[in-house]
């Protein structure tokens, strides 16, 4: 079958970062062998981004659809959202950001993640500590997440990614996360942004990180879903719609000025980088604090040293923003006190 040989040759020619771009994001997450998928696991169900806060009846049946306004009214404190953006293997930096926030007592009320951000977000929301996530990242192996299946609509099968995530979080569904988690993906037929907050966590993450033409689209209830980074690389607006007073956004998108453009693959990568930069610019302007690790393109993303170096970039960038975060929190708390007294 010559076409199979052709694809294998192409895969070998591609730098590692291209043909497993999102699967390797799971290097931030995974460290054990996959097991058969549980048939009891429900499908992931999307919620409309225009009506992300459920009505009272729906909230009772789906407990993780919280009206965060109640936190402000009852606890008199601002609602903090942590937004974790897309960015392939640069997702290791999310671990460092979470580590620093945790060390300084900054705990999000909910998490919104796209692509690589949904992967790290799923681990964190399930109750894993930054140290546990770090251990998973450093112990990950290529075969834990990579599954080549040659089809007309892609050559990487995300089913192993789905199982991998579910194994790591003990098959915890989205609505039972320790921290409410909202996973952003793209509905392929209409190119519409969707948000998952109920059902199969691994399936939602699989959808959110399925790069078109590389990963076979994720089929959920007769609809195909692909990478959320296509419509919302850093999903700040979803966090705002959910009721966040403070949005801390971690932007790990590749910076175009650091991308090699002297070859075909570099040019392809630069096209994506420029489009995502332009797409994320408006949403990032709606964040209170933007953490932007100093990240360059990595050549060996399965190298343990590179993984930890990327994580440390997240640590340093977050440390540099701590004063800003703490000041924003103080300002919002004072505003709420004034409102409560009036």
N, C-alpha and C positions, 0 to 999 in steps of 0.2 A: 504494500500500500504506500505509494510514493508520497502522498500528502502527509501521512504520519511521519515519515522520515523527514520531510520538509519542516514540519512543526518542531520536531525534536532538534533539528539543526538550528532553527531560529532561537529556540529556548536556550541552547548552549551558547549562542552568540550574544544573547542579551546579558547585560550586567545583572547581577543577582537582585539588585534593588527593584528592577522593573517587573520581572516575571513572578515575584512573590511579594510585591509591594505591600499589600494589606495583610496577607497571611503572615508576613514577618512582623507586622504590628503586634501580632499575638505573641511574639517573642517577649513582649512586655507582660504577657499573661501566663504563658503555658509552660508546664514542666513535667507533665506526666503523659503516659500513653493513653490514647482514646479507647473508650469502651462502647459497646453497642448503644445506640440512642434509645432512651426510654420512650416507649409508646404511650406512657401516661402523661408525658409532658404536653401541655396545651400549646396551641399555635399562638404566635405573637399577634396581638391585635392593635391596630393603629388607632390613634385618636386624632381628630381634626385639629390642625394648628390654629384654626380660628375660634375653636371652642375648647381649648385645652383644660379649662377649669370646669369640672363636671358639676351638674346640678346635684342637689342634696340626695335625691333618690339614687342616682347613678354612683355617687361617692360612697354610699352605704354598701352597694354591691361590689364596688371596685375600690377598696380602701386606700390604695396608693394615689388615687386621684384626689389630692388634698387641695382644699381651698386655703392657700397659704396666708390669705388675709386674716384668718383666725389666729395665726401665730402673733401677728402684730397687735391684735386687739386683746388677746388674753395674756401674752407674755411681755408686751410693750418693748419689743426689740425688733430690729430689722430682719427681714427674710434674706438669707444669703444663698446665692446660687453659684455653683462652680461649673463653669462651661469648659469642656475639654474638646479641643478642635481636632480636625483631621490632619494627617501629615505622614502617613506611612510609618517607616521604621523610626522616625523622630518621636514616635509615641512613647519611647522610653523616658523622654523628658517629663511626661506627665507624672511619672512616679516620683521624681525629685520634687516637683511642685507640691504634690500632696504631702510628701514627707515634711517639708518645711511648714506648711499650713498646720498640719497636725501638731508639730512640735510647739507651735505658738498658740495653740488652743483655738484655732480658726476652723470651725467645723461647718460645712455647708448644710443647709436645710434640704437641698436637693441638688442633683447632678444632671446636666444635659450633655450628652456626648454624641459626636459624629465620628464614624469610621474608627480610626485609632483611639479616639477619645471615648467611644462607646465601649471599646475593649477594656481599657484601663478603668473606665467608670463602672463597668459591671463588676469587676473584682473589688473595687473600693466600696461600692454600694452594698455588696453582699456581706461586708463585715471584715474583709481582710485588711490587715495593717499594711502600711507602706513597706515594712521589712518583709512581710510575707510576699507581697507583690514583687519586690526586688528579687527575692529568692526564686520565684517562679520564672522571672525574666532571665536570670543568669543560668538557669538549668534547662531552658527550652532547647529542643532539638528540631532540626528542619522537618523531620518526618512526623513530628507531632501535629503539624498544621498544614502540610503540603500534600495535596492529592490531585495529580494531573489526570484530567478527563477531557479528551479532545472532542469538542463538539463545534457546531457552526457558530454558537453564540458565546464561546469562551473555551479556555483550556485548563482552568483551575476550578475544581469542585469545592464549594464552601461547606459541604456537609461535615467534613472533618473539623473545620473551624467551629461550627455549631456544637458538635459533640465536645470538643475541647473546652470551650467556655463552660458549658453545662457541667462537665466533670469537675472543673475547678471550683465552681460555686455550689456543688452538690445539688444541681438541678433546681436551684431556687428560682421560682418565676418572678417576673418583674414586679408584680403587685405585692410581693412579700420581701422585697429588698429592705435591708436595715436602714438605708438612706434612699428615699424616692429617686428613681432613675428614669430618665426620659431619653430614648434612643431615636436619633434622627436618621431617616433614610429617604430615598427618592423612589417614588412610584414611576416605573419606567414608561408606561404607555402615555401618560399625560405630563410627565416631567414634574410631578407635584411633590412638594415637601410633605412628609408624613412623620408623625411622632408615635413611637411605640411606648406603652407604659403598662401593658398587661400581657400575661402569658409567657411563652417560651423565650427566656432571655437569650440563649444561644442563637436562636433563630433570628431574633431582632438584631443582634450584633452581626450575624452573618449577612443580613440584608444591608446593614449600615456600612459594611466594609467591602462590599462586592464591586470592585472596580469593573466597569463595563468593558467588554471585549477581552478581558483577562479572566474574570470570574464569571461563571455561569450565573445569571440572575437568580435571586432567591424567590421561589414561588410560595406565596402565602395567600390562602383562600382565593385561588385563581387569579391572583395578581402578581406581577413580577416587580421585584424591588432591587435597587442597586445602591451604590455608594452615596451616603448622605452628603459627602463633600461636594457633589455636583451642584447642589442647591443651597447648602448652608455649611461652608467649611468650618466656621466657628459660630455655633448657633446661639448667639446672644439674644436674638429676638424671641426665640422660644422661651428662654428664661424670663424675659420681661412679660410675655403673655401669661406666664404661669403665676406672676405676682411677685417676682424678686424685687426687693428694694436695693440690694447690692449684687452686682454681677462681677465676679472675678473670672476673667477669661484667660485661658492658656492657649496662646497662638503658636503652633509649631509648624506652620506652613513654611515651605522652602522659600528663601529669599532669592528673587531672580538674579541679583547681582553676584551670587555665589555659584550659579549653575554653569557648567561647562557647555558651551554652544558651538564647539568646533566639529561636532560630528552629528550624525542623524539622530541618535538616541538622545543626545543632549538637547537638540532642538525640540524634539518631541516633549521632553521633560519640561523645557522652558515654556512651551505653549501652555501646559497645564499650570505651571507656577504663576504665570502672568494672569491667567483667567481667574485662578483662585484668589490671588491677591486683590484683584479688582472686585470680585464678588464679596469678599470678606470685609472690605473697607468700610462699608456703610454699617454693617452689623457691629463691628468693633467700636465704632464711634458711640454706640449705645451702652458700652460696658463702662463700669466705674473704674476698674483697674485691669490693665492688660499686661499679662506676663508673657514675655516673648524671649525664650531662650536663644542664646547665640549658637545657632545650629548651622552647620555646613553639610553638604552632601556626604554621606558615608559610603565608602567603597565596600566594606566588609561588615555587613549588618548582623552577621551571625557570630562575629568575633566578640567574646565576652568583654574584652577591654573596651571595644567601641560601644557596646550596650551601656556599660557603666559610665563611660565618658558622656554619653548623651543624657543619662539620668542626672549626672552632676551638673550639666548645663541647666537643667530644670531647677536644681537646687539653688544655684547661684542667681539665676534670674528671679526666683521667688524671694530670696533673701533681700535682693535689691529693692523689691516692691513692698516689703513688710510695713514700713512706715506709712506708705500711701494707703495700704489696706486698713491698718489700724486707725488712721485718721478718718477714712470714709466711714468706718463702723461707728466711731465716736460721734461724727457729725449726724449720722442717721439716727442714732440713739437719742441725741439731744432734740432732734426734730420730732421724734415720736413722743418724747416727754412733754414737749410744748403742746402738742396736739392733745395728749391725754389730760393735761391740766386745764385746757381751755373748755 
